[in-house]
Amino acid sequence: MLDHVTANVGDLERAKGFYSQALAPLGYSLQMEFEGGAGFGAGEGMADFWLGSSSERGATHVAFSAPNRAAVDAFHEAAMAAGGKDNGAPGLRPHYHEHFYAAYVHDPDGNNIEPSFLVAENPQGFSVRLPMSSAARARDSKAKRKEKP
């Protein structure tokens, strides 16, 4: 289980502005700050997404769980308005899972940020929201069942 993720950024103030706007549709807000760092989290909990001011930057990919497709769409719109660069418009990604809906945006430092929503259809007539790791296990299990004679 992950506790937190840090993305290194070149301009902390610019990054705080970008993420404050882009993550708002997902329920995230700036929760903690200290010299050279800022933490975002959902609700009143502990920050689990951190920005660190550093000259060492790399291509970080961070995925946030979205509560629904509308939140994925709203994130993409807010991130683009905040200065992000489109890296994949909101839509289904059937190569991951037939019900996986996501968007991808590069932040001003080139980090790839993704909100995603996954709904698995249930034969009993209701839908279940799954985290991506559960979807991967379900997909792999389904593939194994098909392989059996």
CNS distance restraints for C-alpha pairs under 8 A (distance, minus, plus):
assign (resid   3 and name CA) (resid  48 and name CA) 6.34 0.50 0.50
assign (resid   4 and name CA) (resid  47 and name CA) 7.46 0.50 0.50
assign (resid   4 and name CA) (resid  48 and name CA) 4.18 0.50 0.50
assign (resid   4 and name CA) (resid  49 and name CA) 5.65 0.50 0.50
assign (resid   4 and name CA) (resid  50 and name CA) 7.26 0.50 0.50
assign (resid   5 and name CA) (resid  48 and name CA) 6.29 0.50 0.50
assign (resid   5 and name CA) (resid  49 and name CA) 5.11 0.50 0.50
assign (resid   5 and name CA) (resid  50 and name CA) 6.01 0.50 0.50
assign (resid   5 and name CA) (resid  62 and name CA) 7.77 0.50 0.50
assign (resid   6 and name CA) (resid  49 and name CA) 5.98 0.50 0.50
assign (resid   6 and name CA) (resid  50 and name CA) 4.43 0.50 0.50
assign (resid   6 and name CA) (resid  51 and name CA) 5.47 0.50 0.50
assign (resid   6 and name CA) (resid  52 and name CA) 6.51 0.50 0.50
assign (resid   7 and name CA) (resid  49 and name CA) 7.92 0.50 0.50
assign (resid   7 and name CA) (resid  50 and name CA) 6.32 0.50 0.50
assign (resid   7 and name CA) (resid  51 and name CA) 5.09 0.50 0.50
assign (resid   7 and name CA) (resid  52 and name CA) 6.20 0.50 0.50
assign (resid   7 and name CA) (resid  57 and name CA) 7.89 0.50 0.50
assign (resid   7 and name CA) (resid  60 and name CA) 6.33 0.50 0.50
assign (resid   7 and name CA) (resid 111 and name CA) 7.38 0.50 0.50
assign (resid   8 and name CA) (resid  51 and name CA) 5.80 0.50 0.50
assign (resid   8 and name CA) (resid  52 and name CA) 4.70 0.50 0.50
assign (resid   8 and name CA) (resid  53 and name CA) 5.81 0.50 0.50
assign (resid   8 and name CA) (resid  54 and name CA) 5.62 0.50 0.50
assign (resid   8 and name CA) (resid  55 and name CA) 7.80 0.50 0.50
assign (resid   8 and name CA) (resid  56 and name CA) 6.84 0.50 0.50
assign (resid   8 and name CA) (resid  57 and name CA) 5.35 0.50 0.50
assign (resid   8 and name CA) (resid  58 and name CA) 7.41 0.50 0.50
assign (resid   9 and name CA) (resid  15 and name CA) 6.87 0.50 0.50
assign (resid   9 and name CA) (resid  51 and name CA) 6.55 0.50 0.50
assign (resid   9 and name CA) (resid  52 and name CA) 5.99 0.50 0.50
assign (resid   9 and name CA) (resid  53 and name CA) 5.15 0.50 0.50
assign (resid   9 and name CA) (resid  54 and name CA) 5.83 0.50 0.50
assign (resid   9 and name CA) (resid  55 and name CA) 7.39 0.50 0.50
assign (resid   9 and name CA) (resid  57 and name CA) 6.42 0.50 0.50
assign (resid   9 and name CA) (resid 109 and name CA) 5.96 0.50 0.50
assign (resid  10 and name CA) (resid  53 and name CA) 5.81 0.50 0.50
assign (resid  10 and name CA) (resid  54 and name CA) 5.77 0.50 0.50
assign (resid  10 and name CA) (resid  55 and name CA) 5.90 0.50 0.50
assign (resid  10 and name CA) (resid  57 and name CA) 7.55 0.50 0.50
assign (resid  10 and name CA) (resid 109 and name CA) 6.84 0.50 0.50
assign (resid  11 and name CA) (resid  15 and name CA) 6.19 0.50 0.50
assign (resid  11 and name CA) (resid  53 and name CA) 6.64 0.50 0.50
assign (resid  12 and name CA) (resid  16 and name CA) 6.03 0.50 0.50
assign (resid  12 and name CA) (resid  36 and name CA) 7.24 0.50 0.50
assign (resid  12 and name CA) (resid  37 and name CA) 7.33 0.50 0.50
assign (resid  12 and name CA) (resid  38 and name CA) 7.94 0.50 0.50
assign (resid  12 and name CA) (resid  51 and name CA) 7.19 0.50 0.50
assign (resid  12 and name CA) (resid  52 and name CA) 7.19 0.50 0.50
assign (resid  12 and name CA) (resid  53 and name CA) 5.58 0.50 0.50
assign (resid  13 and name CA) (resid  17 and name CA) 6.36 0.50 0.50
assign (resid  14 and name CA) (resid  18 and name CA) 6.25 0.50 0.50
assign (resid  15 and name CA) (resid  19 and name CA) 6.07 0.50 0.50
assign (resid  15 and name CA) (resid  51 and name CA) 7.63 0.50 0.50
assign (resid  15 and name CA) (resid 107 and name CA) 7.89 0.50 0.50
assign (resid  15 and name CA) (resid 108 and name CA) 7.20 0.50 0.50
assign (resid  16 and name CA) (resid  20 and name CA) 5.84 0.50 0.50
assign (resid  16 and name CA) (resid  30 and name CA) 7.75 0.50 0.50
assign (resid  16 and name CA) (resid  38 and name CA) 7.33 0.50 0.50
assign (resid  16 and name CA) (resid  51 and name CA) 7.85 0.50 0.50
assign (resid  17 and name CA) (resid  21 and name CA) 6.40 0.50 0.50
assign (resid  17 and name CA) (resid  82 and name CA) 7.60 0.50 0.50
assign (resid  18 and name CA) (resid  22 and name CA) 6.02 0.50 0.50
assign (resid  18 and name CA) (resid  79 and name CA) 6.95 0.50 0.50
assign (resid  18 and name CA) (resid  82 and name CA) 5.25 0.50 0.50
assign (resid  18 and name CA) (resid  83 and name CA) 6.97 0.50 0.50
assign (resid  18 and name CA) (resid  84 and name CA) 7.73 0.50 0.50
assign (resid  18 and name CA) (resid 107 and name CA) 7.48 0.50 0.50
assign (resid  18 and name CA) (resid 108 and name CA) 7.92 0.50 0.50
assign (resid  19 and name CA) (resid  23 and name CA) 5.50 0.50 0.50
assign (resid  19 and name CA) (resid  24 and name CA) 7.92 0.50 0.50
assign (resid  19 and name CA) (resid  79 and name CA) 7.71 0.50 0.50
assign (resid  20 and name CA) (resid  24 and name CA) 6.17 0.50 0.50
assign (resid  20 and name CA) (resid  28 and name CA) 7.64 0.50 0.50
assign (resid  20 and name CA) (resid  29 and name CA) 5.95 0.50 0.50
assign (resid  20 and name CA) (resid  30 and name CA) 6.46 0.50 0.50
assign (resid  21 and name CA) (resid  78 and name CA) 6.05 0.50 0.50
assign (resid  21 and name CA) (resid  79 and name CA) 6.74 0.50 0.50
assign (resid  21 and name CA) (resid  82 and name CA) 6.43 0.50 0.50
assign (resid  22 and name CA) (resid  75 and name CA) 5.49 0.50 0.50
assign (resid  22 and name CA) (resid  76 and name CA) 7.39 0.50 0.50
assign (resid  22 and name CA) (resid  78 and name CA) 4.88 0.50 0.50
assign (resid  22 and name CA) (resid  79 and name CA) 4.29 0.50 0.50
assign (resid  22 and name CA) (resid  80 and name CA) 7.98 0.50 0.50
assign (resid  22 and name CA) (resid  82 and name CA) 6.79 0.50 0.50
assign (resid  23 and name CA) (resid  27 and name CA) 6.70 0.50 0.50
assign (resid  23 and name CA) (resid  28 and name CA) 5.26 0.50 0.50
assign (resid  23 and name CA) (resid  29 and name CA) 6.95 0.50 0.50
assign (resid  23 and name CA) (resid  75 and name CA) 6.39 0.50 0.50
assign (resid  23 and name CA) (resid  78 and name CA) 7.99 0.50 0.50
assign (resid  23 and name CA) (resid  79 and name CA) 7.82 0.50 0.50
assign (resid  24 and name CA) (resid  28 and name CA) 5.19 0.50 0.50
assign (resid  24 and name CA) (resid  29 and name CA) 6.24 0.50 0.50
assign (resid  24 and name CA) (resid  75 and name CA) 7.51 0.50 0.50
assign (resid  25 and name CA) (resid  71 and name CA) 5.66 0.50 0.50
assign (resid  25 and name CA) (resid  72 and name CA) 7.92 0.50 0.50
assign (resid  25 and name CA) (resid  74 and name CA) 5.92 0.50 0.50
assign (resid  25 and name CA) (resid  75 and name CA) 5.52 0.50 0.50
assign (resid  25 and name CA) (resid  78 and name CA) 7.86 0.50 0.50
assign (resid  26 and name CA) (resid  42 and name CA) 7.83 0.50 0.50
assign (resid  26 and name CA) (resid  64 and name CA) 7.91 0.50 0.50
assign (resid  26 and name CA) (resid  65 and name CA) 7.86 0.50 0.50
assign (resid  26 and name CA) (resid  66 and name CA) 5.89 0.50 0.50
assign (resid  26 and name CA) (resid  67 and name CA) 7.37 0.50 0.50
assign (resid  26 and name CA) (resid  71 and name CA) 6.17 0.50 0.50
assign (resid  26 and name CA) (resid  72 and name CA) 7.87 0.50 0.50
assign (resid  26 and name CA) (resid  75 and name CA) 6.97 0.50 0.50
assign (resid  27 and name CA) (resid  41 and name CA) 8.00 0.50 0.50
assign (resid  27 and name CA) (resid  42 and name CA) 5.34 0.50 0.50
assign (resid  27 and name CA) (resid  43 and name CA) 6.71 0.50 0.50
assign (resid  28 and name CA) (resid  40 and name CA) 6.17 0.50 0.50
assign (resid  28 and name CA) (resid  41 and name CA) 5.04 0.50 0.50
assign (resid  28 and name CA) (resid  42 and name CA) 4.32 0.50 0.50
assign (resid  28 and name CA) (resid  43 and name CA) 6.86 0.50 0.50
assign (resid  29 and name CA) (resid  40 and name CA) 5.33 0.50 0.50
assign (resid  29 and name CA) (resid  41 and name CA) 5.79 0.50 0.50
assign (resid  29 and name CA) (resid  42 and name CA) 6.46 0.50 0.50
assign (resid  29 and name CA) (resid  43 and name CA) 7.73 0.50 0.50
assign (resid  30 and name CA) (resid  38 and name CA) 7.15 0.50 0.50
assign (resid  30 and name CA) (resid  39 and name CA) 5.95 0.50 0.50
assign (resid  30 and name CA) (resid  40 and name CA) 4.46 0.50 0.50
assign (resid  30 and name CA) (resid  41 and name CA) 6.74 0.50 0.50
assign (resid  31 and name CA) (resid  38 and name CA) 7.70 0.50 0.50
assign (resid  31 and name CA) (resid  39 and name CA) 5.72 0.50 0.50
assign (resid  31 and name CA) (resid  40 and name CA) 5.31 0.50 0.50
assign (resid  31 and name CA) (resid  41 and name CA) 6.30 0.50 0.50
assign (resid  31 and name CA) (resid  44 and name CA) 7.93 0.50 0.50
assign (resid  31 and name CA) (resid  46 and name CA) 7.60 0.50 0.50
assign (resid  31 and name CA) (resid  47 and name CA) 6.27 0.50 0.50
assign (resid  32 and name CA) (resid  38 and name CA) 5.69 0.50 0.50
assign (resid  32 and name CA) (resid  39 and name CA) 4.94 0.50 0.50
assign (resid  32 and name CA) (resid  40 and name CA) 6.97 0.50 0.50
assign (resid  32 and name CA) (resid  47 and name CA) 7.03 0.50 0.50
assign (resid  33 and name CA) (resid  37 and name CA) 5.86 0.50 0.50
assign (resid  33 and name CA) (resid  38 and name CA) 4.36 0.50 0.50
assign (resid  33 and name CA) (resid  39 and name CA) 6.26 0.50 0.50
assign (resid  34 and name CA) (resid  38 and name CA) 6.36 0.50 0.50
assign (resid  36 and name CA) (resid  52 and name CA) 5.87 0.50 0.50
assign (resid  36 and name CA) (resid  53 and name CA) 4.99 0.50 0.50
assign (resid  36 and name CA) (resid  54 and name CA) 7.99 0.50 0.50
assign (resid  37 and name CA) (resid  50 and name CA) 6.98 0.50 0.50
assign (resid  37 and name CA) (resid  51 and name CA) 5.47 0.50 0.50
assign (resid  37 and name CA) (resid  52 and name CA) 4.60 0.50 0.50
assign (resid  37 and name CA) (resid  53 and name CA) 6.12 0.50 0.50
assign (resid  38 and name CA) (resid  50 and name CA) 5.64 0.50 0.50
assign (resid  38 and name CA) (resid  51 and name CA) 5.21 0.50 0.50
assign (resid  38 and name CA) (resid  52 and name CA) 6.82 0.50 0.50
assign (resid  39 and name CA) (resid  47 and name CA) 5.07 0.50 0.50
assign (resid  39 and name CA) (resid  48 and name CA) 6.86 0.50 0.50
assign (resid  39 and name CA) (resid  49 and name CA) 5.70 0.50 0.50
assign (resid  39 and name CA) (resid  50 and name CA) 4.31 0.50 0.50
assign (resid  39 and name CA) (resid  51 and name CA) 6.35 0.50 0.50
assign (resid  40 and name CA) (resid  47 and name CA) 4.81 0.50 0.50
assign (resid  40 and name CA) (resid  48 and name CA) 6.32 0.50 0.50
assign (resid  40 and name CA) (resid  49 and name CA) 5.17 0.50 0.50
assign (resid  40 and name CA) (resid  50 and name CA) 6.15 0.50 0.50
assign (resid  41 and name CA) (resid  45 and name CA) 6.42 0.50 0.50
assign (resid  41 and name CA) (resid  46 and name CA) 6.08 0.50 0.50
assign (resid  41 and name CA) (resid  47 and name CA) 4.13 0.50 0.50
assign (resid  41 and name CA) (resid  48 and name CA) 5.55 0.50 0.50
assign (resid  41 and name CA) (resid  49 and name CA) 6.41 0.50 0.50
assign (resid  42 and name CA) (resid  46 and name CA) 7.93 0.50 0.50
assign (resid  42 and name CA) (resid  47 and name CA) 7.46 0.50 0.50
assign (resid  57 and name CA) (resid 109 and name CA) 7.77 0.50 0.50
assign (resid  58 and name CA) (resid 110 and name CA) 7.87 0.50 0.50
assign (resid  58 and name CA) (resid 111 and name CA) 7.38 0.50 0.50
assign (resid  59 and name CA) (resid 110 and name CA) 6.40 0.50 0.50
assign (resid  59 and name CA) (resid 111 and name CA) 5.22 0.50 0.50
assign (resid  59 and name CA) (resid 112 and name CA) 7.01 0.50 0.50
assign (resid  60 and name CA) (resid 110 and name CA) 7.95 0.50 0.50
assign (resid  60 and name CA) (resid 111 and name CA) 4.87 0.50 0.50
assign (resid  60 and name CA) (resid 112 and name CA) 6.09 0.50 0.50
assign (resid  61 and name CA) (resid 111 and name CA) 6.00 0.50 0.50
assign (resid  61 and name CA) (resid 112 and name CA) 4.64 0.50 0.50
assign (resid  61 and name CA) (resid 113 and name CA) 5.83 0.50 0.50
assign (resid  61 and name CA) (resid 114 and name CA) 7.55 0.50 0.50
assign (resid  62 and name CA) (resid 111 and name CA) 7.88 0.50 0.50
assign (resid  62 and name CA) (resid 112 and name CA) 6.49 0.50 0.50
assign (resid  62 and name CA) (resid 113 and name CA) 5.12 0.50 0.50
assign (resid  62 and name CA) (resid 114 and name CA) 6.16 0.50 0.50
assign (resid  63 and name CA) (resid 113 and name CA) 6.01 0.50 0.50
assign (resid  63 and name CA) (resid 114 and name CA) 4.48 0.50 0.50
assign (resid  63 and name CA) (resid 115 and name CA) 5.53 0.50 0.50
assign (resid  63 and name CA) (resid 116 and name CA) 6.93 0.50 0.50
assign (resid  64 and name CA) (resid 113 and name CA) 7.89 0.50 0.50
assign (resid  64 and name CA) (resid 114 and name CA) 6.09 0.50 0.50
assign (resid  64 and name CA) (resid 115 and name CA) 4.63 0.50 0.50
assign (resid  64 and name CA) (resid 116 and name CA) 6.30 0.50 0.50
assign (resid  65 and name CA) (resid 115 and name CA) 5.75 0.50 0.50
assign (resid  65 and name CA) (resid 116 and name CA) 5.29 0.50 0.50
assign (resid  65 and name CA) (resid 117 and name CA) 6.18 0.50 0.50
assign (resid  65 and name CA) (resid 131 and name CA) 7.43 0.50 0.50
assign (resid  66 and name CA) (resid  71 and name CA) 6.00 0.50 0.50
assign (resid  66 and name CA) (resid  72 and name CA) 6.20 0.50 0.50
assign (resid  66 and name CA) (resid 115 and name CA) 5.72 0.50 0.50
assign (resid  66 and name CA) (resid 116 and name CA) 5.39 0.50 0.50
assign (resid  66 and name CA) (resid 117 and name CA) 5.25 0.50 0.50
assign (resid  67 and name CA) (resid  71 and name CA) 6.50 0.50 0.50
assign (resid  67 and name CA) (resid 117 and name CA) 6.55 0.50 0.50
assign (resid  68 and name CA) (resid  72 and name CA) 6.81 0.50 0.50
assign (resid  68 and name CA) (resid 117 and name CA) 5.76 0.50 0.50
assign (resid  69 and name CA) (resid  73 and name CA) 6.31 0.50 0.50
assign (resid  69 and name CA) (resid 101 and name CA) 6.73 0.50 0.50
assign (resid  69 and name CA) (resid 102 and name CA) 7.93 0.50 0.50
assign (resid  69 and name CA) (resid 116 and name CA) 7.91 0.50 0.50
assign (resid  69 and name CA) (resid 117 and name CA) 6.23 0.50 0.50
assign (resid  70 and name CA) (resid  74 and name CA) 6.05 0.50 0.50
assign (resid  71 and name CA) (resid  75 and name CA) 5.97 0.50 0.50
assign (resid  72 and name CA) (resid  76 and name CA) 6.31 0.50 0.50
assign (resid  72 and name CA) (resid  90 and name CA) 6.68 0.50 0.50
assign (resid  72 and name CA) (resid 101 and name CA) 7.81 0.50 0.50
assign (resid  72 and name CA) (resid 102 and name CA) 6.34 0.50 0.50
assign (resid  72 and name CA) (resid 103 and name CA) 6.50 0.50 0.50
assign (resid  72 and name CA) (resid 115 and name CA) 5.61 0.50 0.50
assign (resid  72 and name CA) (resid 116 and name CA) 6.37 0.50 0.50
assign (resid  72 and name CA) (resid 117 and name CA) 7.31 0.50 0.50
assign (resid  73 and name CA) (resid  77 and name CA) 6.30 0.50 0.50
assign (resid  73 and name CA) (resid  90 and name CA) 5.90 0.50 0.50
assign (resid  73 and name CA) (resid 103 and name CA) 7.54 0.50 0.50
assign (resid  74 and name CA) (resid  78 and name CA) 6.03 0.50 0.50
assign (resid  75 and name CA) (resid  79 and name CA) 5.88 0.50 0.50
assign (resid  75 and name CA) (resid 115 and name CA) 7.23 0.50 0.50
assign (resid  76 and name CA) (resid  80 and name CA) 6.10 0.50 0.50
assign (resid  76 and name CA) (resid  89 and name CA) 7.34 0.50 0.50
assign (resid  76 and name CA) (resid  90 and name CA) 7.05 0.50 0.50
assign (resid  76 and name CA) (resid 103 and name CA) 6.49 0.50 0.50
assign (resid  76 and name CA) (resid 104 and name CA) 7.47 0.50 0.50
assign (resid  76 and name CA) (resid 105 and name CA) 7.00 0.50 0.50
assign (resid  77 and name CA) (resid  81 and name CA) 6.21 0.50 0.50
assign (resid  78 and name CA) (resid  82 and name CA) 6.12 0.50 0.50
assign (resid  79 and name CA) (resid  83 and name CA) 6.49 0.50 0.50
assign (resid  79 and name CA) (resid  84 and name CA) 5.25 0.50 0.50
assign (resid  79 and name CA) (resid 105 and name CA) 7.06 0.50 0.50
assign (resid  79 and name CA) (resid 107 and name CA) 7.83 0.50 0.50
assign (resid  80 and name CA) (resid  84 and name CA) 4.58 0.50 0.50
assign (resid  80 and name CA) (resid  85 and name CA) 6.24 0.50 0.50
assign (resid  80 and name CA) (resid  86 and name CA) 6.98 0.50 0.50
assign (resid  80 and name CA) (resid 105 and name CA) 7.62 0.50 0.50
assign (resid  83 and name CA) (resid 107 and name CA) 7.38 0.50 0.50
assign (resid  83 and name CA) (resid 108 and name CA) 6.74 0.50 0.50
assign (resid  84 and name CA) (resid 105 and name CA) 6.04 0.50 0.50
assign (resid  84 and name CA) (resid 106 and name CA) 5.58 0.50 0.50
assign (resid  84 and name CA) (resid 107 and name CA) 4.84 0.50 0.50
assign (resid  84 and name CA) (resid 108 and name CA) 5.96 0.50 0.50
assign (resid  85 and name CA) (resid 105 and name CA) 5.53 0.50 0.50
assign (resid  85 and name CA) (resid 106 and name CA) 5.05 0.50 0.50
assign (resid  85 and name CA) (resid 107 and name CA) 6.64 0.50 0.50
assign (resid  85 and name CA) (resid 108 and name CA) 7.69 0.50 0.50
assign (resid  86 and name CA) (resid 104 and name CA) 6.51 0.50 0.50
assign (resid  86 and name CA) (resid 105 and name CA) 4.78 0.50 0.50
assign (resid  86 and name CA) (resid 106 and name CA) 6.43 0.50 0.50
assign (resid  87 and name CA) (resid 103 and name CA) 7.65 0.50 0.50
assign (resid  87 and name CA) (resid 104 and name CA) 4.88 0.50 0.50
assign (resid  87 and name CA) (resid 105 and name CA) 4.88 0.50 0.50
assign (resid  87 and name CA) (resid 106 and name CA) 6.25 0.50 0.50
assign (resid  87 and name CA) (resid 112 and name CA) 7.69 0.50 0.50
assign (resid  88 and name CA) (resid 103 and name CA) 5.45 0.50 0.50
assign (resid  88 and name CA) (resid 104 and name CA) 4.73 0.50 0.50
assign (resid  88 and name CA) (resid 105 and name CA) 6.77 0.50 0.50
assign (resid  89 and name CA) (resid 102 and name CA) 7.90 0.50 0.50
assign (resid  89 and name CA) (resid 103 and name CA) 5.18 0.50 0.50
assign (resid  89 and name CA) (resid 104 and name CA) 6.54 0.50 0.50
assign (resid  90 and name CA) (resid 101 and name CA) 6.97 0.50 0.50
assign (resid  90 and name CA) (resid 102 and name CA) 5.41 0.50 0.50
assign (resid  90 and name CA) (resid 103 and name CA) 4.22 0.50 0.50
assign (resid  90 and name CA) (resid 104 and name CA) 7.50 0.50 0.50
assign (resid  91 and name CA) (resid 101 and name CA) 5.30 0.50 0.50
assign (resid  91 and name CA) (resid 102 and name CA) 5.76 0.50 0.50
assign (resid  91 and name CA) (resid 103 and name CA) 6.62 0.50 0.50
assign (resid  92 and name CA) (resid  98 and name CA) 7.35 0.50 0.50
assign (resid  92 and name CA) (resid  99 and name CA) 6.60 0.50 0.50
assign (resid  92 and name CA) (resid 100 and name CA) 5.55 0.50 0.50
assign (resid  92 and name CA) (resid 101 and name CA) 4.31 0.50 0.50
assign (resid  92 and name CA) (resid 102 and name CA) 6.49 0.50 0.50
assign (resid  93 and name CA) (resid  97 and name CA) 6.55 0.50 0.50
assign (resid  93 and name CA) (resid  98 and name CA) 6.86 0.50 0.50
assign (resid  93 and name CA) (resid  99 and name CA) 7.45 0.50 0.50
assign (resid  93 and name CA) (resid 100 and name CA) 5.42 0.50 0.50
assign (resid  93 and name CA) (resid 101 and name CA) 5.94 0.50 0.50
assign (resid  93 and name CA) (resid 102 and name CA) 6.95 0.50 0.50
assign (resid  94 and name CA) (resid  98 and name CA) 4.18 0.50 0.50
assign (resid  94 and name CA) (resid  99 and name CA) 6.66 0.50 0.50
assign (resid  94 and name CA) (resid 100 and name CA) 6.40 0.50 0.50
assign (resid  96 and name CA) (resid 100 and name CA) 6.61 0.50 0.50
assign (resid  96 and name CA) (resid 136 and name CA) 7.80 0.50 0.50
assign (resid  97 and name CA) (resid 135 and name CA) 6.99 0.50 0.50
assign (resid  97 and name CA) (resid 136 and name CA) 7.68 0.50 0.50
assign (resid  97 and name CA) (resid 139 and name CA) 7.27 0.50 0.50
assign (resid  99 and name CA) (resid 118 and name CA) 5.63 0.50 0.50
assign (resid  99 and name CA) (resid 119 and name CA) 5.64 0.50 0.50
assign (resid  99 and name CA) (resid 120 and name CA) 6.33 0.50 0.50
assign (resid 100 and name CA) (resid 116 and name CA) 7.10 0.50 0.50
assign (resid 100 and name CA) (resid 117 and name CA) 6.06 0.50 0.50
assign (resid 100 and name CA) (resid 118 and name CA) 4.59 0.50 0.50
assign (resid 100 and name CA) (resid 119 and name CA) 6.99 0.50 0.50
assign (resid 101 and name CA) (resid 116 and name CA) 5.64 0.50 0.50
assign (resid 101 and name CA) (resid 117 and name CA) 5.19 0.50 0.50
assign (resid 101 and name CA) (resid 118 and name CA) 6.11 0.50 0.50
assign (resid 102 and name CA) (resid 114 and name CA) 6.64 0.50 0.50
assign (resid 102 and name CA) (resid 115 and name CA) 5.70 0.50 0.50
assign (resid 102 and name CA) (resid 116 and name CA) 4.23 0.50 0.50
assign (resid 102 and name CA) (resid 117 and name CA) 6.33 0.50 0.50
assign (resid 103 and name CA) (resid 114 and name CA) 5.60 0.50 0.50
assign (resid 103 and name CA) (resid 115 and name CA) 6.00 0.50 0.50
assign (resid 103 and name CA) (resid 116 and name CA) 6.84 0.50 0.50
assign (resid 104 and name CA) (resid 112 and name CA) 6.47 0.50 0.50
assign (resid 104 and name CA) (resid 113 and name CA) 5.68 0.50 0.50
assign (resid 104 and name CA) (resid 114 and name CA) 4.68 0.50 0.50
assign (resid 104 and name CA) (resid 115 and name CA) 7.22 0.50 0.50
assign (resid 105 and name CA) (resid 112 and name CA) 5.68 0.50 0.50
assign (resid 105 and name CA) (resid 113 and name CA) 5.28 0.50 0.50
assign (resid 105 and name CA) (resid 114 and name CA) 6.57 0.50 0.50
assign (resid 106 and name CA) (resid 110 and name CA) 5.03 0.50 0.50
assign (resid 106 and name CA) (resid 111 and name CA) 5.24 0.50 0.50
assign (resid 106 and name CA) (resid 112 and name CA) 4.56 0.50 0.50
assign (resid 106 and name CA) (resid 113 and name CA) 6.09 0.50 0.50
assign (resid 107 and name CA) (resid 111 and name CA) 5.37 0.50 0.50
assign (resid 107 and name CA) (resid 112 and name CA) 6.61 0.50 0.50
assign (resid 107 and name CA) (resid 113 and name CA) 7.00 0.50 0.50
assign (resid 117 and name CA) (resid 129 and name CA) 7.62 0.50 0.50
assign (resid 118 and name CA) (resid 129 and name CA) 5.68 0.50 0.50
assign (resid 118 and name CA) (resid 130 and name CA) 5.68 0.50 0.50
assign (resid 118 and name CA) (resid 131 and name CA) 6.85 0.50 0.50
assign (resid 118 and name CA) (resid 132 and name CA) 7.11 0.50 0.50
assign (resid 118 and name CA) (resid 135 and name CA) 7.90 0.50 0.50
assign (resid 119 and name CA) (resid 127 and name CA) 6.25 0.50 0.50
assign (resid 119 and name CA) (resid 128 and name CA) 5.55 0.50 0.50
assign (resid 119 and name CA) (resid 129 and name CA) 4.47 0.50 0.50
assign (resid 119 and name CA) (resid 130 and name CA) 6.14 0.50 0.50
assign (resid 120 and name CA) (resid 127 and name CA) 5.77 0.50 0.50
assign (resid 120 and name CA) (resid 128 and name CA) 5.31 0.50 0.50
assign (resid 120 and name CA) (resid 129 and name CA) 6.23 0.50 0.50
assign (resid 120 and name CA) (resid 130 and name CA) 6.81 0.50 0.50
assign (resid 121 and name CA) (resid 125 and name CA) 7.59 0.50 0.50
assign (resid 121 and name CA) (resid 126 and name CA) 6.64 0.50 0.50
assign (resid 121 and name CA) (resid 127 and name CA) 4.78 0.50 0.50
assign (resid 121 and name CA) (resid 128 and name CA) 6.59 0.50 0.50
assign (resid 122 and name CA) (resid 126 and name CA) 5.44 0.50 0.50
assign (resid 122 and name CA) (resid 127 and name CA) 5.43 0.50 0.50
assign (resid 122 and name CA) (resid 128 and name CA) 7.00 0.50 0.50
assign (resid 130 and name CA) (resid 134 and name CA) 6.03 0.50 0.50
assign (resid 130 and name CA) (resid 135 and name CA) 6.26 0.50 0.50
assign (resid 131 and name CA) (resid 135 and name CA) 6.46 0.50 0.50
assign (resid 132 and name CA) (resid 136 and name CA) 6.23 0.50 0.50
assign (resid 133 and name CA) (resid 137 and name CA) 6.42 0.50 0.50
assign (resid 134 and name CA) (resid 138 and name CA) 6.14 0.50 0.50
assign (resid 135 and name CA) (resid 139 and name CA) 6.02 0.50 0.50
assign (resid 136 and name CA) (resid 140 and name CA) 6.08 0.50 0.50
assign (resid 137 and name CA) (resid 141 and name CA) 6.01 0.50 0.50
assign (resid 138 and name CA) (resid 142 and name CA) 6.07 0.50 0.50
assign (resid 139 and name CA) (resid 143 and name CA) 6.21 0.50 0.50
assign (resid 140 and name CA) (resid 144 and name CA) 6.25 0.50 0.50
assign (resid 141 and name CA) (resid 145 and name CA) 6.30 0.50 0.50
assign (resid 142 and name CA) (resid 146 and name CA) 6.43 0.50 0.50
assign (resid 143 and name CA) (resid 147 and name CA) 6.46 0.50 0.50
assign (resid 144 and name CA) (resid 148 and name CA) 6.71 0.50 0.50
